[in-house]
Amino acid sequence: MDGTRGGGGLLRRGRLRRRRQPQSHSGSVLVLPLRPRKIRRQLRRSAASRVAALRAQTLPSDDSRVESTEDDPRDPLPGGPATTPDAVRREPYGHLGPADLLEASPAARSRQTPPVRLVQASVPPSRFGEVPATPSSVVDTPALLCSSQHSSAAPPSVAPATLSGPQVDSKGGELAWDSPLKRVLAELNRIPSSRRRAARLFEWLIAPMPPDHFYRRLWEREAVLVRRQDHAYYQGLFSTADLDSMLRNEDVQFGQHLDAARYVNGRRETLNPPGRALPAAAWSLYQAGCSLRLLCPQAFSTTVWQFLAVLQEQFGSMAGSNVYLTPPNSQGFAPHYDDIEAFVLQLEGRKLWRVYRPRVPAEELALTSSPNFSQDDLGEPVLQTVLEPGDLLYFPRGFIHQAECQDGVHSLHLTLSTYQRNTWGDFLEAVLPLAIQAAMEENVEFRRGLPRDFMDYMGAQHSDSKDPRRTAFMEKVRVLVARLGHFAPVDAVADQRAKDFIHDSLPPVLTDRERALSVYGLPVRWEAGEPVNVGAQLTTETEVHMLQDGIARLVGEGGHLYLYYTVENSRVYHLEEPKCLEIFPQQADAMELLLRSYPEFVRVGDLPCDSVEDQLSLATMLYDKGLLLTKMPLT
């Protein structure tokens, strides 16, 4: 998602000259004609040198503990999300508390149930090891608490859309100051880089496991249990009282926002009456043994919105969630697997979970969710455990799971989901048709006719033939397929997927600093019968950078350049159409510089445009749209 190339990178590839391009599933990928090559080379060198100079500087930070503002390193695995930057790790595990126990499923791929791994986090990270135990082992360890370095002073009071460790929970009640959730949100408010904030929040989510170990060894591979014995760890994220308040005060609709389901005698039943989910109907279904599943809680809960809006930048993929409230001694859903990476956060009560490996290789990292399974379809669970408040359970796509409440205790959990249809296969599915089209247009070998007699030796009925013509035909196919990589418009397809991600994304949640230094913090208001403080303007001396790292993407389409952005997205998935601004050719290098230089500031007068007018026009347009912030407040 990151790493746009130096000035003109979107327009650089000469072979993607101005010509008709086929439509992809997400739109066309036409690029603009090149400007004179000499001028563009000069602009590229100029832009690259400015970025190098900017990265040699240190961004002044609102948090003196952040020693560097260089972007955090990416996981070296292909397509791997960002890992936690060393600069924000004040201690070996990111200033974590006492060591805690993590239980992970075994590495063996057998249908038999091998011993479950118990992974003990310890200091230093190089001692992170594995301790064998039986599946039924339960080990009590000291509770893990998030760092309390900021607990001595409350952050200033801000608007609900600001990230400063929300003063209120999603219901509107005051969060306890000793809540680990409030402390980490307050810490995020002091981190100037949005990418660092995303890395830090993910580090807190899976603590005490180091994120780099998780991504290298467990992500997409193993089920993982993090047991904390801290019932307040997620306090303020969401509660049953929040759900009750939403039923009373919000337009929650059955089927659209809320599902009522139960699993009885091996069958799942969905009992959604039509219309609004009023408390009388919802709680009657709950008393009848139905689990209540709240879809898209971020549309109703400011805290869940904040949580997901920060984490989506960590994954580079849409982060969604559902909340599940299950009554005592019941089960809401049949065993099944999903097509998403799932993080289960236990918020209230207790729930017994059983997790099973994919039954066959075709179900591993599944592309679609499964139908409901019966108990006869399942083998032995690879992980069976009771989640307590504060615990975290992760399992990859294709892992079958089921959960039930026992012992007269209800359960409330939130499932965070990501990485739906975000595979190499999905990427190549878009690349290959475009590569074939370009190859046929540009290379005569792809336009040559098939052998007149190829049906005499090719096809299933000839699959066992030893005909040398068949061998030659297969070799020709291999050669042509190998050449397709040269014609693959990889960057263009990556931009289209990035555009889709921008559309999927939640609108950003701002820190105090971002609000104060952007258009959202201007003191323009109506007072004494007239507007006051109107007319603040950017100049060539104003220093600016993008509001956040992942809020915008520059994409070439239909012979034009468009900047797609998230700041006007809805908290309801795809409620709004994609929003974009057109960027003119003479401003393309400046726009790329702004996107690549974040979080370092760039002087407006140093933007590589052809004129001062173009510099000010671009910066003003971005600032007015809420996409830029300034180093100093505008007056």
Rosetta blueprint (number, residue, H / E / L):
1 M L
2 D L
3 G L
4 T L
5 R L
6 G L
7 G L
8 G L
9 G H
10 L H
11 L H
12 R L
13 R L
14 G L
15 R L
16 L L
17 R L
18 R L
19 R L
20 R L
21 Q L
22 P L
23 Q E
24 S E
25 H L
26 S L
27 G E
28 S E
29 V L
30 L L
31 V L
32 L L
33 P L
34 L L
35 R L
36 P L
37 R H
38 K H
39 I H
40 R H
41 R H
42 Q H
43 L H
44 R H
45 R H
46 S H
47 A H
48 A H
49 S H
50 R H
51 V H
52 A H
53 A H
54 L H
55 R H
56 A L
57 Q L
58 T L
59 L L
60 P L
61 S L
62 D L
63 D L
64 S L
65 R L
66 V L
67 E L
68 S L
69 T L
70 E L
71 D L
72 D L
73 P L
74 R E
75 D L
76 P L
77 L L
78 P L
79 G L
80 G L
81 P L
82 A E
83 T L
84 T L
85 P L
86 D H
87 A H
88 V H
89 R L
90 R L
91 E L
92 P L
93 Y L
94 G L
95 H L
96 L L
97 G L
98 P L
99 A L
100 D L
101 L E
102 L E
103 E E
104 A E
105 S L
106 P L
107 A L
108 A L
109 R L
110 S L
111 R L
112 Q L
113 T L
114 P L
115 P L
116 V L
117 R E
118 L E
119 V E
120 Q E
121 A L
122 S L
123 V L
124 P L
125 P H
126 S H
127 R H
128 F L
129 G E
130 E E
131 V E
132 P E
133 A L
134 T L
135 P L
136 S L
137 S L
138 V L
139 V L
140 D L
141 T L
142 P L
143 A L
144 L L
145 L L
146 C L
147 S L
148 S L
149 Q L
150 H L
151 S L
152 S L
153 A L
154 A L
155 P L
156 P L
157 S L
158 V L
159 A L
160 P L
161 A L
162 T E
163 L L
164 S L
165 G L
166 P L
167 Q L
168 V E
169 D L
170 S L
171 K L
172 G L
173 G L
174 E E
175 L L
176 A L
177 W L
178 D L
179 S L
180 P H
181 L H
182 K H
183 R H
184 V H
185 L H
186 A H
187 E H
188 L H
189 N L
190 R L
191 I L
192 P L
193 S L
194 S H
195 R H
196 R H
197 R H
198 A H
199 A H
200 R H
201 L H
202 F H
203 E H
204 W H
205 L H
206 I H
207 A L
208 P L
209 M L
210 P L
211 P H
212 D H
213 H H
214 F H
215 Y H
216 R H
217 R H
218 L H
219 W L
220 E L
221 R L
222 E L
223 A L
224 V E
225 L E
226 V E
227 R E
228 R L
229 Q L
230 D L
231 H L
232 A L
233 Y L
234 Y L
235 Q L
236 G L
237 L L
238 F L
239 S L
240 T H
241 A H
242 D H
243 L H
244 D H
245 S H
246 M H
247 L H
248 R H
249 N H
250 E L
251 D L
252 V L
253 Q E
254 F E
255 G L
256 Q L
257 H L
258 L E
259 D E
260 A E
261 A E
262 R E
263 Y E
264 V E
265 N L
266 G L
267 R E
268 R E
269 E E
270 T E
271 L L
272 N L
273 P L
274 P L
275 G L
276 R E
277 A L
278 L L
279 P H
280 A H
281 A H
282 A H
283 W H
284 S H
285 L H
286 Y H
287 Q H
288 A L
289 G L
290 C L
291 S E
292 L E
293 R E
294 L E
295 L E
296 C L
297 P H
298 Q H
299 A H
300 F L
301 S L
302 T H
303 T H
304 V H
305 W H
306 Q H
307 F H
308 L H
309 A H
310 V H
311 L H
312 Q H
313 E H
314 Q H
315 F H
316 G L
317 S L
318 M L
319 A L
320 G E
321 S E
322 N E
323 V E
324 Y E
325 L E
326 T E
327 P L
328 P L
329 N L
330 S L
331 Q L
332 G L
333 F L
334 A L
335 P L
336 H E
337 Y L
338 D L
339 D L
340 I L
341 E E
342 A E
343 F E
344 V E
345 L E
346 Q E
347 L E
348 E E
349 G E
350 R L
351 K E
352 L E
353 W E
354 R E
355 V E
356 Y E
357 R L
358 P L
359 R L
360 V L
361 P H
362 A H
363 E H
364 E L
365 L L
366 A L
367 L L
368 T L
369 S L
370 S L
371 P L
372 N L
373 F L
374 S L
375 Q H
376 D H
377 D H
378 L L
379 G L
380 E L
381 P L
382 V L
383 L E
384 Q E
385 T E
386 V E
387 L E
388 E L
389 P L
390 G L
391 D L
392 L E
393 L E
394 Y E
395 F E
396 P L
397 R L
398 G L
399 F L
400 I E
401 H E
402 Q E
403 A E
404 E E
405 C L
406 Q L
407 D L
408 G L
409 V L
410 H L
411 S E
412 L E
413 H E
414 L E
415 T E
416 L E
417 S E
418 T E
419 Y L
420 Q L
421 R L
422 N L
423 T L
424 W H
425 G H
426 D H
427 F H
428 L H
429 E H
430 A H
431 V H
432 L H
433 P H
434 L H
435 A H
436 I H
437 Q H
438 A H
439 A H
440 M H
441 E H
442 E H
443 N L
444 V H
445 E H
446 F H
447 R H
448 R L
449 G L
450 L L
451 P L
452 R L
453 D L
454 F H
455 M H
456 D H
457 Y L
458 M L
459 G L
460 A H
461 Q H
462 H H
463 S L
464 D L
465 S L
466 K L
467 D L
468 P H
469 R H
470 R H
471 T H
472 A H
473 F H
474 M H
475 E H
476 K H
477 V H
478 R H
479 V H
480 L H
481 V H
482 A H
483 R H
484 L H
485 G H
486 H H
487 F H
488 A L
489 P L
490 V H
491 D H
492 A H
493 V H
494 A H
495 D H
496 Q H
497 R H
498 A H
499 K H
500 D H
501 F H
502 I H
503 H H
504 D H
505 S L
506 L L
507 P L
508 P L
509 V L
510 L E
511 T L
512 D H
513 R H
514 E H
515 R H
516 A H
517 L L
518 S E
519 V H
520 Y H
521 G H
522 L L
523 P L
524 V L
525 R E
526 W E
527 E E
528 A L
529 G L
530 E E
531 P E
532 V E
533 N L
534 V L
535 G L
536 A L
537 Q L
538 L L
539 T L
540 T L
541 E L
542 T L
543 E E
544 V E
545 H E
546 M E
547 L L
548 Q L
549 D L
550 G L
551 I L
552 A E
553 R E
554 L E
555 V E
556 G E
557 E E
558 G L
559 G L
560 H E
561 L E
562 Y E
563 L E
564 Y E
565 Y E
566 T L
567 V L
568 E L
569 N L
570 S L
571 R L
572 V L
573 Y L
574 H L
575 L L
576 E L
577 E L
578 P L
579 K E
580 C E
581 L E
582 E E
583 I E
584 F L
585 P H
586 Q H
587 Q H
588 A H
589 D H
590 A H
591 M H
592 E H
593 L H
594 L H
595 L H
596 R H
597 S H
598 Y L
599 P L
600 E L
601 F L
602 V E
603 R E
604 V H
605 G H
606 D H
607 L L
608 P L
609 C L
610 D L
611 S L
612 V H
613 E H
614 D H
615 Q H
616 L H
617 S H
618 L H
619 A H
620 T H
621 M H
622 L H
623 Y H
624 D H
625 K L
626 G L
627 L L
628 L E
629 L E
630 T E
631 K L
632 M L
633 P L
634 L L
635 T L
